[in-house]
Amino acid sequence: MIIRASDVTVRFGSKTILDGLSLDVRRGEILGFVGASGTGKSVLLRTILGLNAKQGGTIEVFGIDYERAPEEQRLSVEQRWGVLFQQGALFSSLTVLENIQVPMREYLDLSPPLMDELARLKIDLVGLAPDAAEKYPSELSGGMIKRAALARALSLDPDIVFLDEPTSGLDPIGAAEFDELIMTLRDTLGLTVYMVTHDLDSLYQACDRIAVLGKKKVLVEGPLQTMLDNDDPWVRSYFHGKRARAIVVPDDDTNTDEKH
């Protein structure tokens, strides 16, 4: 397991957001993490990253209890993950090239020419045109911002990438292209992907497993068929509601998925 969260409790003041939550993230998978708005999906992500304090339980990343690890070990863990926050969180005063170089400057000792070369490689990797390197975030479309932020998340060649609502604000074509990009990067780079999302298309198309957050815990986790078979009212409403998609899960002796 790359991530193992066990019996995690998070409170803000007197309000409990997560209560005894447990979740494993497996190496090489794309995990989709879903739940109703305000249930704590982003809270768990930020808690895994050490940005929120927890009041109970343990979270191990790469087998290391990040919260209790010494500083040197924490830095080592941080270099093995990349994060794409919901709105991209690019620095408005920096070019795309400079934004991608921020983690390199923080963690690595590289010459400026080498950083330029590596940043341009990441730009190409996420499908941006070479001239995007010198553009500022204000000059980018929503889809380009997502890709630039992903390039920054990949700047240190991480083992796991955290994506917070990566297709939010994208049109259907752009969202589908972004899902394809994530799947391609997972396959070519051997990434593990932890994706917080509301996007049903992403869950159907890109995710190997899905975990549903509700009642301050993980209600159910597993492949898509497990979601479709689950009897929890919210899960049924989400995956069988008016915006859900019909799906035919193939038998083991077939090689093609029929999704429509």
N, C-alpha and C positions, 0 to 999 in steps of 0.2 A: 504494500500500500504506500502511495506517496503521501496521502493525508489520512490521518485517523483522528476524528473528533469523538471523544467519549464523555457522555454525561455532562455536556457543556451547558452552563447557566449564565445568562447575561441579563443584568438589570440596569436600567437607567433611573436612578432615584428609587421610588417605590414601585415602579412598573417593571414587571418581568417580561422580557422579550423572548428569550429562549430558556427553556426549562428542561434540563436533562436530555438535551439533544445529542444523538450519536449519528455519525456519518463517516463512511470510508470512501476515498477516491482512489481508484485503481490506476496503476501505471499504464499509460498509453490510451486511456479512454477519453471520450468527450462526455462529460457528465453535465446534464442539464438540470439546474436547480430552480424549481418553480414554487409558486405559492401566491396567495392573494396579496394585493397591495397592502403594505404595512405590517406584514407578518414577520419580517426580520431577515429576509433573504440577503440583503446587502449588509445587515448587521453581522451575520455569520461570516460573510466574506471578509469584512474588515476585522473581525475578531481573529480569524485565521492569520491575517496579515499582521496582527499585533497592534492594530490601530484602535481597537476597542478593548477595554479591560473585561475580563470575565470573572464571575464570582464563584464558579465551580467547574469541575471537570478538567480534562486535559485535551490538548491539541498537539499532535505530533506531525511534523512535516519532515519527510525523508528520515523518519525514525527519531527525530530530535524534538524534544519538548521546547519549542521556540521561546516560550515565555520564561523558562527557567534556565535556558542555555547561557553560557558566558558570552561576552560581547563578540569574541572572535568567531565563535560558532554561529551566532546570529547573523553576522555579516556573510558568512559562507552560505547560509540558507537563503538570504536575501538575493544573492547573486544567481541563485538557481530558480528564481521565479520572476515572471513579468506580469504586469497588471495593466489592463485597459479599463479605465473608469468610464462611467456611463456617457459623459459628455466629451470624452477624449482627454480632458484636463491638460491640453497642451499649453505651454507658456506662450502668451500672446506676443511677447517682445522678442521671441527667438524664432529663427527660421525652422523649417522642418528638419533640416540637417542638424541644426544646433539642438533641437528638442531631442532627437534620437541620441545625441552624444551626451546628454545629461547623465544617464546612468554610467556611461563609460568614464566620465570625469570623476564621478563619485567613488567608483569601486576599482578602476583600473589605472595603470600608469602607462599610457600610450602616447606616442608622438601625435601631433596634430594631423600630419598627412595620413597616418594609419587610421586615426579616428574618422577622417573624411572618407577614406576608402571603405571602411566597415559600414559607416552610416549609409553610403550610397548603395552598398550591397543589400542592406535591409530595405531601402526604398524600392529597389527592384524586386525583392522577395515578396513584398506585399502588393505588387502590381501597380505602383505609382510610376508616372513618367519621370525621367531623370531631372527635368526642369522643376519638379516639385521641391527639390532639395532647397532651393533658394527662396521659396515662397513662405509667407507668414500665415498663421492659422486663419486670419481674416480674409485671406485670398483663396481659401479652400472651400469646396463644397462639403456638405455633411458627410458624404461617402469618403471623400479624400481625407477628412479629419479622422474618421475611424481608422483608415488604413495607415495614416501617419502615426496615430497613437499606437496601433498594433506594431508598427515598425519599431517604435521606442520600447514597447514591451518585449520585443525580441532582441534588443540591442546587446544583451549579455549572453545570448544563446541559452535561454533558460530550459529547464526540464518541464516546468509547468507554467501555463499561462492562465491567469484569472481574467475573465471577461464579464463585465457588469453591464447587462442590457446592450450587447454589441450591435444589434440591428435596430435599436430604438431610433426613430426619426428617419429611417431609410425607406425609400419606396420599395415595393415588392421585388423589383428587378435587382436593385442594389443590395437588398437584404439577402436574396438568393445567391448573388455573387459572393457576398461576404461569407455566407455559410460554406460555399464551395471552397473559398480560400482557406477557411479554418480547417476543413477536412483535408485539403491538400497539404497544409503545413503539418498537421498531425501525422500524416502518412510519411512525408518526406523527412521531417526533422525528428520524428519519434516523440512528439510533444504529448503531454497530458493536458487536457483542457477542462477547466472548471467554469461553467457558463451559467450565470444568473440571467434568466430570460423570461419574458412573457410570450415570446413568439412561438406559436404553435408550429409554424412551418419549420423553424429551426429544430424544434424537438423531434418532429417527424423525419426531417432530412438528415440532420447532422449528429444527433446524440446517440451514443451507444447505450447509455443508461440515463434514467431520470429519477430525481429525488424530489418529493413533494413536501413542502413545509406547511404545517398546520397545527393548531393547538400547541404551538411553541416547541414542537418536535418534528422529526421526519415521520410523516404519516405512512408513506410507502416509498420504496425505491426498487428499481429494476428496469428491464427493457420496456419498450413502448407497450407491448402486449400486456404486461403486468398492470400498466396504468389503465388500459382499456377494460381489463377484467375486474378492476377494483370496485368495491361497492360503496366506498365513502362518498357521501353526497357531493362534496366540493370536487373531488377527483372526477366523479361521473359528469358533473356539470361542465367541468373544464374540458375534458377529453371527448365528451359526447354532446356538447352543447351546439348552439346554432352556428358557431364559428369553427367547430371541430371538422376534421377531415375524415372521410371514410378511408379505411385501410384494409387490405387483404394481406395477412402475414403468410408468406409462403411456407409450404411443408419443407421438411429437412432435405428432401430429395430434389428440390428445385433450386435454381440458381439466381432467380430474378425476383425482385420485390415489385409488387403492383401497388403503387400509391397513386391515389387520385383525389 
